[in-house]
């Protein structure tokens, strides 16, 4: 399928001696696809900011709930997952196709580590489809051109940007990036977004993360994250901690410092 990597070919090489965001995130999720450098930084971060493990796990649960809502109640059949990360339980295609077997999902990441695991992302129900685009999500034109081999961009698409936009440090660039994707899809499409909000603790954690050798990841003020939904119609309960977005079980503990929303394009 055009746009998809040859997942049977050797992946690009990667440096296991330097911590990497996808593998550190995997460590916080309790996964096994990480190395000593990742575990060292992950443990340091968890000691400095213990909530980070709760954030990682709450993000995955939010993703599953939001995809389930979109594929079910909202009737969305196409998903563009930008900044996919390493495969884990309840991947987008698993949740979407459980609700709607005809759902079509395109994953996008430029990380050679994710590319090495792309086979796990290319499974699909017989009625649906999945694809993997090995590209930088900031290269909107390339991503959309490749995604169009699987998705019909004249029909509604759920654009997913989860725990990813913090790698784009400039607010204007981040907003323009989102607009580029939303301008390419029709009314009735959705933006699903979550990211860490700025507090004294998260700002210190961002500095420690960058000092640890991983790609810098910033937190943003609440109002800035909320502004990424400007011009869209927020789905209830609106913008807030992802712990409080349509929870399926009673909340235990405090809501996490990662906030987000699901919003429809008019």
C-alpha positions, 0 to 999 in steps of 0.5 A, a space after each residue: 500500500 503506498 505510503 506504508 513502509 516495507 515492514 519486512 525490511 530492516 528498520 533504520 538503526 537507533 541509539 539505545 544509549 540515549 533515552 528516547 521519548 517513545 521508549 521512556 513513555 513505554 517504560 511509564 506504561 509498564 512495557 518492555 520495549 525500552 533500554 537502560 537509558 530510557 529506564 534511568 531517565 524514566 525513573 528519574 522523572 517519576 521520582 521528580 514528578 510522580 504523576 507522570 506515570 499516572 499521566 501516561 496511563 490516563 492518556 491511553 485510557 482517554 484515547 480508548 474512550 475517545 476513539 470508542 465514542 467517535 467510532 460508536 456514537 459519532 459514527 466516524 469511520 476514519 482515523 489519522 493517528 499523528 505521533 503514534 508511538 510504540 504499539 500497546 494494548 488498545 491501539 486505535 485500530 483495535 478500539 475503532 474496529 471493535 466498535 465499527 469493523 469497517 473503520 480505517 486507520 492510518 498511523 503516522 510517526 517518523 521514529 525508527 523505533 516505531 517503524 521497527 514495530 510497525 507490523 503490530 500496527 498493520 493488523 486489521 479487521 477484514 472489513 477495515 484497513 490500517 496503514 503506517 506512514 513513516 513521516 514527520 507529522 510536521 510534514 503535513 503535505 507528505 503525511 496527507 498524500 500518503 494517508 490518502 491511499 487509505 483514507 478518503 479525505 473527502 469524508 470525515 476523519 478523526 485527527 488524533 494528536 495525543 501527548 505529541 504536540 509538546 515536541 513543537 515548542 512554538 505555539 504559532 507553529 503548533 496551531 498552524 500544524 493543526 490547522 493544516 490537517 483540519 483544513 484538509 478534512 471536511 466538516 463533520 471531522 474531529 480533532 482529538 487532542 491532549 497534552 500536559 498543562 503548565 504548572 511549576 511541577 510540569 515545567 520543572 519536569 520538562 527541564 529535567 527531561 531535556 537535560 536527560 538527553 531526550 527530545 525536549 517536550 514542553 508543557 503549555 498553559 491551559 488557555 493555550 491548549 484550549 485555544 487549539 480548539 478555537 473554531 471547533 465545537 467541543 464535545 461534552 464535557 468539553 476541555 479539562 483533565 483527561 481523567 474527567 473526560 467521560 470516565 468509565 469507572 469512578 475516579 480514584 485520586 486527583 485528576 491528572 495534569 494532562 488536559 484535552 478535548 474532542 472537538 468537531 469541525 463545523 
